[in-house]
Amino acid sequence: MEPDAVAAIIEQWRAERPELDPSPIGVVGRLSRVSRHVTADLVALYRGFGLSEGEFDILATLRRTGAPFALSPSALREATMVTQGAVSKRLDSLEAKGLVAREASADDGRGRVVRLTDAGRGLIDEAFVAHLENERRILAPLPEADRAALERILAAWARHYEG
């Protein structure tokens, strides 16, 4: 493996505390650094569509649920794994942009649903195509076999945390 900044950190710890094994830094440190770069690349793309990361997440969640592209605020919170306050803030912004509409639930007159507007659907359809192209570009430095192995490993690790 070619030396990088994390390798230097590991070597510094080995020199300063030889009784400790700093090898976990090799995985966790690199994962953290790569995550920051990937997030920056994703956020830059969303910004090009006039969206924040959270707004993109809400629109994508509504779009992938299929017609009628509507969910309750609590279902959105569960699907996006953020607080109700964060969902409300994102919905306020998206509603102001005309990308979602809050309506009375057809099933429960007291309940509310969030519906993707035609403008919202058009925007997320365009943004999602660009998002997939961006993710392919992000993954391009890795050979296909490494991508498949990484996906398998990360899925197992996520199951540990998410049950």
PyMOL commands that set and color helices and strands:
alter all, ss='L'
color gray80, all
select helices_A, chain A and resi 5-16+24-48+53-64+73-80+84-96+118-139+144-162
alter helices_A, ss='H'
color red, helices_A
select strands_A, chain A and resi 70-71+100-104+112-116
alter strands_A, ss='S'
color yellow, strands_A
deselect
rebuild
show_as cartoon
